[in-house]
């Protein structure tokens, strides 16, 4: 009987052209599918919880695949990690119901955008945070971030490129915290459009710079015009940080 | 009149063959000397506060050089950083007394060795911490670390290679702390021998594994036999973290 196996993983995305398998480009899914094939003994097709872009990281990512291989799930992380490069790690594996699908069963996701805010950059945050030397006021940024909460058409903060049926999503929470020189913008939603968190970040930073006011954000979303919002922040600051599923899955600690 | 300029810097050492200039190898000093030459308009010879090895990092490093260039010191960090790769950053510059020497005037240094201790490795600590999957008891490690405190001949915990007049040094403090999955061994001393902190780390880890007892360390130091102590831990976990100078220098925040 075929089993449905879900994996939770973590990856440092700098070296990869994103999650999604592409011809002639090294991707996280392509690398992980090759490792899975070696361990289970047959070609594997992975379904991921979303498309992360080139250079984007995941503290937590979920993918599932079907196999008739009888290897105990608790041995899978170790077996897979011996076939994976150091910047991708399988944290846990679990057998899930036949209907489970890493993207379809996902009801909520959280992304965190990390900004390194100091006069001089830090060599340990290269590709890991967006270096922003101008002093940022996190209280003002928090006010800007809150404007995105709710069910809206988010066409104004996405990049065109992928066809989607609807650009309406629900953001449950959107806020900014500071820990020393690190600012973090956390956004949780029932789904994200292409480049949405990076465009939200760019827009919140525009407010911090006085190029937009927090009260401009509502009307910008209403107009749905991408050119009115802030720029798309670079990928290295973005992390997929949390996932919620409709069924309980034993993938997270 | 020639000025003596000191710089504090931070670097992520993964890409470098250590601090010291070498022919046919990319080093931190070589890279920084090239940037200095561009800014001051003449060849520059840097004196560093110590030789860090290939792959070793510095949260804080001090180097000095002499120049007749009149550029204001407060403009130097920005000017140098525009000529430096992202993994080396000049934090601050200060004019120091004619007799100041980054290594000769340094009276105390602190190194921190970072261990990532969990069942599975973390892709964000590759080259930044030593991945150690076996459960480590930091209380036992602390007891082992304390044995190194004091004035001893440290020949048993150094690699032969560089000629030194004496292998006697004074360790002021040596201790282990845990923060979640990260263990940190901090050692401060009036000077360090080649690979000394990495050999101390390997020895403390030997104690954690039961291959040595903390009370074995004193006799091992007395015997001065490198083969009795633990192995040299890998370079990626090692950070130069703090420096003390005999004169007050305006280089640290």
Interface residues (C-beta under 8 A of the other chain):
Chain A: X10 X11 X12 X57 X77 X81 X86 X87 X88 X89 X90 X91 X120 X121 X122 X123 X124 X126 X128
Chain B: X10 X11 X12 X57 X77 X81 X86 X87 X88 X89 X90 X91 X120 X121 X122 X123 X124 X126 X128
